[in-house]
Amino acid sequence: MLKKLEKQIDQTYLQREAKHYGLENQVKSMLKFLQTHTRPDGQALPVWEDFAEKAHEYGVMPS
């Protein structure tokens, strides 16, 4: 969902709310993953290729 709506999401608001709920590190990692296409160390995220494949299957990213 974050990938599909990344241009519409207010990232400042998202990060502020993430901090409020104790999810700041996870949200920062996800945003960094979407920007750099690399998995931050120690985070439970897929490798970019696996993510992109699933995103294509679900119509979130163009081919």
Buried (B, 14 or more C-beta within 10 A) or exposed (E): EBBEEBEEEEEEEBBEEBEEEEBBEBBBBBBBBBEEEEBEEEEEBEEBEEBBEEBEEEEBBEE
